[in-house]
Amino acid sequence: MKQVSYPREKMKVLLLENVSPRAVELFKSAGYYNVQQFKGALSEAALKEQLVDTHILGIRSKTKLTKAMLEAAPMLLAIGCFCIGTDQVDKDAARDLGIAVFNAPFSNTRSVAELVLGAMLMLIRRVPDKNKAAHEGFWQKDSEGCRELRGKVLGIIGYGNIGAQVSVLAEALGLKVIFYDPQVKLPLGNAQAKPSIEQVLQEADIVSLHIPGGKATRNLFDEALLAKCKPGALFINYSRGEVVDYAALAAALESGRLGGVAADVFPMEPEHNGASFQTPLQGLPNVLLTPHIGGATEEAQLAIGMDVSSRLLAFIECGNSQGSHTIPELNLSMQEGAYRLLHIHQNKPGVLSAVNSIMSTQGINILGQYLKTNEQTGFVVLDVDQPPTTALLEQIRALPATIRLRTVF
């Protein structure tokens, strides 16, 4: 592969929150030797300081990238979220600044799905209570309130990558699966779609949430919605902490409306291991609490490290934006004997014509041109027959719609 326009060894890669060592290996093997790592998330002030000269940023779920934070990173080309979600990034701001945002939507799906199945088994047999009693020296052998999974109804809220896999695994254990998703989804196996969340809650013996965060879902499961759960139902949230009112959830458990709760995510989570942590669910019967470990398996972290790093490298070195949440997606191959420019711009009429006119006046022949747009942004990749001059680059940058221009090779 040809050298990128900016020397690899001078490009700063910043990896936070104990990103997989595999990511570090991939960057260094590609020639990016300036890789800086931090085990945890950084404070706002420390992160701003680091971002001043960062070209590629890797984070997990703790680091919050606001508009102000992104505006403090003038050299930032791409962000890799080494996790399933991208809620921690202001994607509108990243889009407006021409910063590509990638994640790993599939790499830890199996890990989360397996933990959900484990939580179901533990709750339906009331293992949290019996485990606690055994640790405290009490022999609590009884079958009261303990049931089998076989024949029960699992209600999945959100039938995406994880929800669908939970569905398949659950059927193998003899569960009947129903689900609700605001988008039309193809049911897998014998799963049945339901027209509303309320109908799922009324029928399900076990409810498992797999929905995204954001304003639309914040505290979606409040006192009123939880009251619609089937009496004695088990409730599992391994999606996003802010989608549930945990005080209302604790009240539903204490009143007997719910028979057990498993939670792996919380509205407010500690920034580092060993920090204090509080939730209204602590100390309540048949509750299983875990510290956001749904995707925390060695297999998942290795896969995420490879997946996100590969996407970042493909964008930086080739202009391949496939999988980006902020830049229109183009899947490109290398072109021998060409020089490649990436132009990210506001999606306005006449931009491509203006770029081509500048190329023509400079006597540059276009060997290949690739364009993809969305409502706000246009992304054009130009393969030309000669090295772009400073004058050419300055003219394209001066176009009113230009967001970012970069020479790739």
Number of C-alpha atoms within 10 A of each C-alpha: 9 11 11 14 15 14 10 19 14 13 19 21 26 22 26 21 20 15 23 20 14 17 24 22 17 16 19 16 10 14 15 19 17 16 20 14 16 13 11 18 20 17 12 13 9 10 19 19 13 17 22 16 17 22 20 23 22 26 26 22 18 16 20 19 21 16 16 11 18 21 17 17 19 14 17 24 21 25 26 25 27 31 24 20 18 24 15 17 21 18 21 15 18 24 21 18 21 25 27 24 27 29 26 23 20 15 22 24 21 20 19 23 24 17 17 26 17 11 23 25 15 20 24 21 18 22 17 19 17 17 16 14 14 12 9 9 9 11 11 12 9 8 9 8 10 13 13 13 20 13 13 18 21 28 31 31 23 22 26 18 16 26 24 23 17 25 26 18 16 24 19 11 14 14 22 21 26 24 29 22 19 11 9 9 14 11 16 14 12 12 21 14 19 16 11 13 19 15 17 26 27 15 19 24 25 29 25 24 23 23 20 19 19 13 10 9 14 17 19 16 18 16 18 10 14 22 18 16 25 20 17 16 24 26 27 23 21 25 25 23 21 20 25 23 19 21 14 20 22 21 17 21 24 15 10 13 19 24 24 27 26 23 23 20 21 24 14 11 16 13 16 12 8 7 8 9 11 10 14 13 22 12 8 15 16 25 26 22 17 13 14 17 13 22 22 14 14 12 13 21 22 17 20 27 25 21 21 25 26 16 21 29 18 17 23 24 21 23 27 21 23 17 21 21 18 24 27 23 18 20 13 15 10 15 14 9 11 17 20 29 23 18 23 26 27 21 18 14 9 10 19 18 10 14 18 18 12 17 19 12 9 13 11 17 13 17 15 13 14 13 14 15 18 13 9 15 21 23 25 21 24 20 22 20 16 15 14 16 10 8 11 17 16 11 13 20 18 11 13 11 18 18 20 18 18 18 20 20 21
